[in-house]
Amino acid sequence: MNLCTICQTEPLYRRRRCKACYVEYMNSFFHCTFNTCIKPVFAATLCQYHYRHWRVTCIQCTKPVYCRSLCRNHYRKAAALKRFPKEPECRKCNKSAFMDRMCIKHFKEQFKQSCIMVNCQRSVHKRGLCCAHYFQDRRS
């Protein structure tokens, strides 16, 4: 069994760390400010899920979105009947809309960013880093 590279007592969870060491490591980064969420920030100090939950409402009422553009209550009812209403589509392609009638790809294109590393002008891949710097950080 592989053990954590930090405490060397617990089994591996992610990034060669046990769950406790991984959470401590992730908390050292700027992460979502919603309760105990440790996902990377997407916008307005929230992760992608919590940002959408905060900004988008159900297509059948005014409650926040849970899944498939429905609130928890309407999603549960639709799942029981196995009949989901048609989700709004992106106005630029035929994928389902994430926000403002755009899919996640087109929504992110509005806010094109460059890598947060000094003197790097490549576009962001994940966590504010370009593809090269993201995988370099991941390997270390």
C-alpha positions as CSV (number, residue, x, y, z in Angstrom):
1,M,0.0,0.0,0.0
2,N,1.3,3.5,-0.9
3,L,1.5,6.0,1.9
4,C,1.3,9.7,2.0
5,T,4.6,11.5,1.1
6,I,4.1,14.1,3.9
7,C,3.0,12.2,7.0
8,Q,3.9,8.7,5.7
9,T,1.2,7.1,7.9
10,E,-2.1,7.3,5.9
11,P,-3.0,5.8,2.5
12,L,-2.8,8.0,-0.6
13,Y,-5.8,10.2,-1.6
14,R,-4.6,12.7,-4.2
15,R,-1.4,14.3,-5.3
16,R,0.6,11.7,-3.4
17,R,-0.9,12.9,-0.1
18,C,-3.4,11.5,2.4
19,K,-6.8,13.2,2.7
20,A,-5.8,15.4,5.7
21,C,-2.5,16.5,4.0
22,Y,-4.3,17.1,0.7
23,V,-6.9,19.4,2.3
24,E,-4.2,21.3,4.2
25,Y,-2.3,21.7,0.9
26,M,-5.4,22.8,-1.0
27,N,-6.2,25.4,1.7
28,S,-2.9,27.0,1.1
29,F,-4.2,28.1,-2.4
30,F,-6.8,30.7,-3.1
31,H,-10.0,28.6,-3.3
32,C,-13.7,28.9,-3.3
33,T,-15.1,30.8,-0.3
34,F,-18.3,28.8,0.0
35,N,-18.4,26.9,3.3
36,T,-15.8,24.1,3.2
37,C,-15.4,24.0,-0.6
38,I,-11.7,23.7,-1.7
39,K,-12.2,23.9,-5.5
40,P,-10.2,26.5,-7.4
41,V,-11.8,30.0,-7.8
42,F,-13.7,30.5,-11.1
43,A,-15.2,34.0,-10.5
44,A,-16.2,36.3,-7.6
45,T,-14.2,34.1,-5.1
46,L,-16.4,31.1,-6.0
47,C,-15.8,27.9,-7.8
48,Q,-17.5,27.1,-11.1
49,Y,-20.4,25.2,-9.4
50,H,-21.1,27.7,-6.6
51,Y,-20.8,30.7,-9.0
52,R,-23.5,29.2,-11.2
53,H,-25.6,28.3,-8.2
54,W,-25.4,31.9,-7.1
55,R,-26.1,33.5,-10.5
56,V,-28.6,31.2,-12.3
57,T,-32.2,30.3,-11.4
58,C,-34.3,27.3,-12.2
59,I,-36.1,27.4,-15.5
60,Q,-39.4,26.6,-13.8
61,C,-39.2,28.9,-10.7
62,T,-36.9,31.4,-9.0
63,K,-34.8,29.1,-6.8
64,P,-31.0,28.5,-7.5
65,V,-30.0,25.8,-10.0
66,Y,-29.1,22.4,-8.7
67,C,-28.7,20.3,-11.8
68,R,-29.9,20.3,-15.5
69,S,-31.1,24.0,-15.1
70,L,-33.5,22.9,-12.4
71,C,-33.7,23.6,-8.6
72,R,-33.5,20.6,-6.2
73,N,-37.3,20.2,-6.0
74,H,-38.0,20.3,-9.7
75,Y,-35.0,18.1,-10.4
76,R,-36.3,15.4,-8.0
77,K,-39.7,15.5,-9.5
78,A,-38.3,15.2,-13.1
79,A,-35.9,12.4,-12.1
80,A,-38.8,10.4,-10.5
81,L,-40.8,10.7,-13.8
82,K,-37.6,10.4,-15.9
83,R,-38.7,13.4,-17.9
84,F,-36.5,16.4,-17.9
85,P,-37.4,19.7,-19.7
86,K,-35.3,20.8,-22.6
87,E,-32.3,22.7,-21.3
88,P,-31.5,26.1,-22.7
89,E,-28.9,25.9,-25.5
90,C,-25.8,28.1,-26.1
91,R,-26.5,30.9,-28.5
92,K,-23.2,30.2,-30.3
93,C,-23.3,26.4,-30.5
94,N,-25.7,23.6,-29.7
95,K,-24.4,22.6,-26.3
96,S,-26.4,23.2,-23.1
97,A,-26.1,26.7,-21.7
98,F,-24.0,27.3,-18.6
99,M,-24.9,30.9,-18.0
100,D,-26.2,33.9,-20.0
101,R,-27.3,31.6,-22.8
102,M,-23.7,30.4,-23.4
103,C,-21.9,27.1,-22.8
104,I,-19.0,27.0,-20.4
105,K,-16.5,27.3,-23.3
106,H,-18.1,30.5,-24.8
107,F,-18.7,31.9,-21.4
108,K,-15.1,31.6,-20.4
109,E,-13.9,33.1,-23.8
110,Q,-15.5,36.4,-22.7
111,F,-13.0,36.7,-19.9
112,K,-9.9,35.4,-21.7
113,Q,-6.9,35.5,-19.3
114,S,-3.2,34.8,-19.6
115,C,-1.2,32.6,-17.3
116,I,-0.5,34.0,-13.8
117,M,3.3,33.2,-14.1
118,V,5.5,36.2,-14.7
119,N,6.4,36.8,-18.4
120,C,4.0,34.1,-19.6
121,Q,1.4,35.3,-22.1
122,R,-0.2,31.9,-23.0
123,S,-3.9,31.4,-22.3
124,V,-5.2,29.8,-19.2
125,H,-5.7,26.0,-19.1
126,K,-6.6,25.4,-15.4
127,R,-6.1,27.1,-12.0
128,G,-4.9,30.3,-13.6
129,L,-2.0,28.5,-15.3
130,C,-1.2,27.7,-19.0
131,C,-1.0,24.1,-19.9
132,A,2.8,23.9,-19.6
133,H,2.9,25.6,-16.1
134,Y,-0.1,23.6,-14.9
135,F,1.5,20.2,-15.6
136,Q,4.9,21.5,-14.4
137,D,3.2,22.4,-11.0
138,R,1.3,19.1,-11.0
139,R,4.5,17.0,-11.5
140,S,6.3,18.8,-8.6
